[in-house]
Amino acid sequence: MCAPVQRKRFFVMQTVLIVIHLMVVVALVIVVLLQRSEGGALGIGGGGGLMTGRGQANALTRATAVLATIFFITSIGLTLLANWGRAPTSVIDKVAPAQSAPAGSDLLDQLKGIDQRAPAAPK
């Protein structure tokens, strides 16, 4: 399979996964906001309304758990697709070798040398 076709497939798959991920995020926010508040939270909470009773609370709790699981799966899937085909790299290879200071010199001596080499500012 040639590279442009394979790249296009990954792009399409990533786009589909992002759309699914965003739909799950919106649904998760809605389900969390529909849940009954247990006190001083941001929810409306308190009295009756659309979702009352113990059965609805269990359904919302299950829906939250399922949507959270799908959210994590799509997040991991997006991470894997983003890193697919990348060569492993090492941080150690990117670090430049440290420059060693001459023997017997410390930081103050180095600063004095820099100060003496700097041209005087015009007055």
TADA-V56820 format. One record per residue. N is the residue number from 1. SS is DSSP state (2 for helix, 1 for strand, 0 for the rest). BURIAL is # if it has 16 or more other C-alpha atoms within 10 Angstrom, else .. Layout:
BEGIN
N&SS&BURIAL, N&SS&BURIAL
END
This chain:
BEGIN
1&0&., 2&0&., 3&2&., 4&2&., 5&2&., 6&2&., 7&2&., 8&2&., 9&2&., 10&2&., 11&2&., 12&2&., 13&2&., 14&2&#, 15&2&., 16&2&., 17&2&#, 18&2&#, 19&2&., 20&2&., 21&2&#, 22&2&., 23&2&., 24&2&#, 25&2&#, 26&2&., 27&2&#, 28&2&#, 29&2&., 30&2&., 31&2&#, 32&2&., 33&2&., 34&2&#, 35&0&#, 36&0&#, 37&0&., 38&0&., 39&0&., 40&0&., 41&0&., 42&0&., 43&0&., 44&0&., 45&0&#, 46&0&., 47&0&., 48&0&., 49&0&., 50&0&., 51&0&., 52&0&., 53&0&., 54&2&., 55&2&., 56&2&., 57&2&., 58&2&., 59&2&., 60&2&#, 61&2&., 62&2&., 63&2&#, 64&2&#, 65&2&., 66&2&., 67&2&#, 68&2&#, 69&2&., 70&2&#, 71&2&#, 72&2&., 73&2&., 74&2&#, 75&2&., 76&2&., 77&2&#, 78&2&#, 79&2&., 80&2&., 81&2&., 82&2&., 83&0&., 84&0&., 85&0&., 86&0&., 87&0&., 88&0&., 89&0&., 90&0&., 91&2&., 92&2&., 93&2&., 94&2&., 95&0&., 96&0&., 97&0&., 98&0&., 99&0&., 100&0&., 101&0&., 102&0&., 103&0&., 104&0&., 105&0&., 106&0&., 107&2&., 108&2&., 109&2&., 110&2&., 111&2&., 112&2&., 113&2&., 114&2&., 115&2&., 116&2&., 117&2&., 118&0&., 119&0&., 120&0&., 121&0&., 122&0&., 123&0&.
END
